[in-house]
Amino acid sequence: MLKIALLITLALAAPAAAPARFETGEVMLKDLAECGKLADGAAELDCYRRAAGALVRAEATGAIIVVDREEAREVRRQSFGLSLPSLALFDKGSPDAELDSVVDQVRAARQDGTGRWVLQLNSSGTWIQVETVPLRTRPTTGSTVAINRAALGSYKMRIGDQNAVRVRRIE
């Protein structure tokens, strides 16, 4: 009976405890920046230590993720041709945020039932030919392809030295 009373007491007391404050990365950076405004050197150092500790703990638990510019560039390159507005967070502070083209190599190539080519690239996804324009030479594993943005949100793929054909990313 004493154990049950103790558990009930702890359960009732728990909501009275101050909840842990959840901070976003943006708030944490703001707190860090505010430390520099403190006039007292000891208070400023203490503030920096607390703010840095909070950032390190948040990164260790996965509450925030640190991504360098090269990692962000690779994410944009791998998602080229996909319509994913949530990836805009990788554009912050990047002078080349909007990719206009990628160059890759063919991992696998096949024709679908309508004769259109489906190309799986090494790191830029899978693309399907939109136009039924025949290609002069068959794309093979290792062929170099260049995909460029075209008008009205479309894309054109050049395989080797052939004329570009309109394509759409499917994966």
N, C-alpha and C positions, 0 to 999 in steps of 0.2 A: 504494500500500500504506500509505503514511503517513496518507493521508486516512481510510482505513478504520479504522486503529488509533485515530486521533483521534476519530472518530465513536463507536467502541465505548467509548472512555474517557469521553466526554461522556455517553453513554447510561447507563453504569454509575454515574457520579457523580450523575446527576440525582435519583435517589430519595433520596440522602443529603441533598439540599438540603431546608431546612425548607419544608413546604407552606404556601401562603397560608391564613390562618385565615378560614374563612367564618363570618360573623356574621349573625344575623338582626337585623331592626330592633329587636326587643325587647332583644337583648343590647347593641346599640349605644346604645339609650336608657339602659339600666342603666349602661353604662360612662360615659356622659355625666353621669348623676346622681352617680356615685361621685366625679367630679372635685371636686364641691363639698365633699367630706369631707376634702380635703387641707388641711393646716395652712399649708404653705409657699405663699405667693402665686405665686412663679415656677413651682413644680411644678403648682399648680392651673391656671394659665394655659396651660402646656404641655399638660396633660391635656385641657383644653377644646379647644385647637387640634387635637390629634390626633383627639379624638372627633368634632368638627365636620367635620374633613376626611374621616373615614371615612364619616360620614353623607352628605356631599355626593357623594363618589365612588360610594357605593352607590346613591344616587338617580340619578346620571348614567348608570350602567350598567344601571339597571332592576332591581337586586337588591332595592331597596325602592321603594315607590311612595307618594308623599305625596298624600293625598286630604283635601280640606277638608270641613267639615260639609255645605255646600251640595251638593257633588258626591256625597257619600254619600246625602243625601236624594233626589237625582235618581235614583240607581241604585235605591233602594228604591221610588221612585214608578214607574219603568219596569218593575220586576219584580213589581209588585203583582199578586197572583193566581197567580203561579207558585210552585211548591213547590221552593225552592232553599235548603236549609239552609246552604250555604256562604256565602250572602250575609250571614249573621249578623255577619261581621266589620265590616260597615258600620254596625252598631248601637252600637258602643262609644262611650260618652259622650254619646249622643244622647237627649234627653228624649222625643223623639217617634219612637223607634225603630220601633214597631209602627204601621204605617199602618192606619187603619180604613176609609179611603175615598179615592177619587180622583175628580176631575172632569176631563173631557177632551172633545174634539170628535170627531165621526165623520169619518174620512177616506174610507171606502167602506162601503157596506151592501148586502147581498144576502141572498136567502133560499136555503136549501139545498133538496134534494129533498123533505124532510119538512115544509117550511114554516117551519122555525126560522130566525131571523135570525142572520147572521154579520156582526159589526161590526168593522171595522178602525179603531182609534182613532189619533189623531195620535201620541201618545207612550206609550200604555198597552197596546199589544199588540192582539191579535185575540181577540174573545170570541164565544162561541156561546150562543144561547138554549137553556136546558136544558128548560124547560117549553114546551108547545105552546100557551100562552095567546096568543090573537091580540092584536096591538097596535092601538090606536085609530087612530094615524097612522103612516105609514111613516117610519122613520128616514132622513134624507137627509144628504148631505155638509154638514158644519158644524153638525149638530144637537148640542146639549150633552147629555152623559150623565154621570150620577153613579153610581159603583159603590161599594157598601158591603159590608163583611163581614157575613155572616149566620150563622145557627146551624150548628154542626158543620162548619166549614171551607168553607161554601158562600158564594156571592156573589149580590147582587141588584143589578140595573141599572135605573136610572130614566132614561128617555129623555124629555127635556122635562118636561112636567107629567103624564105618564102614570103609571099604577101600575107599581111595580117588578116586574121579572120575574127569575127565577133564571137565572144565567149561569155559564159556566165559561170560563176563559182557555185558549186552544188554541195561541197563539203569543206 
